Amino acid sequence: MSKIVHRLYLTILSVIVVFTLVYSVWRGADYYLTSLEERFFHPDHSELKPSGIIGHGVGILGSLMMLLGVTLYMVRKRYRIFSRLGLLKHWLEFHIFLCTLGPILVLFHTSFKFGGIVAISFWSMVAVFLSGIIGRFIYLQIPRSIEGRELSLSEVRGMKGNIGESLKESVQLDEKSYHQLVDATRRGIETYKGSLLARMIRRNREDGRSLKAARKLLKEKNIPRDQRNTVLRLLRNEVSLNRRIDRLQTMQNLFKYWHVAHLPFALVMLVIMVIHVAVTIVFGYRWIF
């Protein structure tokens, strides 16, 4: 999948999610804002109630999306026989799409009325959704190969080139200026005190200042724009790689702990959802079937 096709793929998935959310709000806002006692008399009650033609339908569709999203990604990730069926990161993106759109549909299926044992499944779903956002952030902090495989610390360090030599090939400067540019990329996160989050925020701020100073230095040396852009791109790549090396082990450990929190909520959600579906069928709520 080329970069253009990949961007189009992500754009289509994003548009589907946004359109579904906006349309669902527009379609049922008046009904959902009506008090529970008065909804029975609302003209859309027969369609939008949890057992209605629309309310029941989006519940079924949303549940299937979540089941499909979890199953497809787990199968692709765990069984080597499917390793040639696309890149793992593309499957993860489709997993995120299904497990974002699914909860949105289930939310409208409930018509914003929560109660009983199903409420446990719903709030577990919310916990899974929110933890998924956190997990995605952690996932992006860990360097990976183009196939989506997690890189080891030695592999990441092997990606680093000699920034000094690269700069000398890109632009002509005096030795002092070269040293100033190289020093802008060599501040480690361990330099800062406080929690990891505080250190990361301060590191990002200081890196921004260093790159700004490098840009100013290049302008003062009357370096042509195209060469300035090349040098700044090299510096940004070096800074980004250094950040990831600094926090690689921490992020790997956080990702392990994240799984411990994410999976139990997902299991609780799925088990109660299956029970809910079974009870619904037993009591005769079979939608259009």
Stockholm file with secondary structure:
# STOCKHOLM 1.0

chainA/1-289         MSKIVHRLYLTILSVIVVFTLVYSVWRGADYYLTSLEERFFHPDHSELKPSGIIGHGVGILGSLMMLLGVTLYMVRKRYRIFSRLGLLKHWLEFHIFLCTLGPILVLFHTSFKFGGIVAISFWSMVAVFLSGIIGRFIYLQIPRSIEGRELSLSEVRGMKGNIGESLKESVQLDEKSYHQLVDATRRGIETYKGSLLARMIRRNREDGRSLKAARKLLKEKNIPRDQRNTVLRLLRNEVSLNRRIDRLQTMQNLFKYWHVAHLPFALVMLVIMVIHVAVTIVFGYRWIF
#=GR chainA/1-289 SS CCHHHHHHHHHHHHHHHHHHHHHHHHHHHHHHTSCTTTGGGSTTHHHHSTTSHHHHHHHHHHHHHHHHHHHHHHHHHHCGGGTTSSCHHHHHHHHHHHHHHHHHHHHHHTTTCCCSHHHHHHHHHHHHHHHHHHHHHHHHHSCBCTTSCBCCHHHHHHHCCCHHHHHHHHCCCCHHHHHHHHHTTCCCGGGSCSCHHHHHHHHHHHHHHHHHHHHHHHHHTTCCHHHHHHHHHHHHHHHHHHHHHHHHHHHHHHHHHHHHHHHHHHHHHHHHHHHHHHHHHHTTCCTTC
#=GC SS_cons         CCHHHHHHHHHHHHHHHHHHHHHHHHHHHHHHTSCTTTGGGSTTHHHHSTTSHHHHHHHHHHHHHHHHHHHHHHHHHHCGGGTTSSCHHHHHHHHHHHHHHHHHHHHHHTTTCCCSHHHHHHHHHHHHHHHHHHHHHHHHHSCBCTTSCBCCHHHHHHHCCCHHHHHHHHCCCCHHHHHHHHHTTCCCGGGSCSCHHHHHHHHHHHHHHHHHHHHHHHHHTTCCHHHHHHHHHHHHHHHHHHHHHHHHHHHHHHHHHHHHHHHHHHHHHHHHHHHHHHHHHHTTCCTTC
//
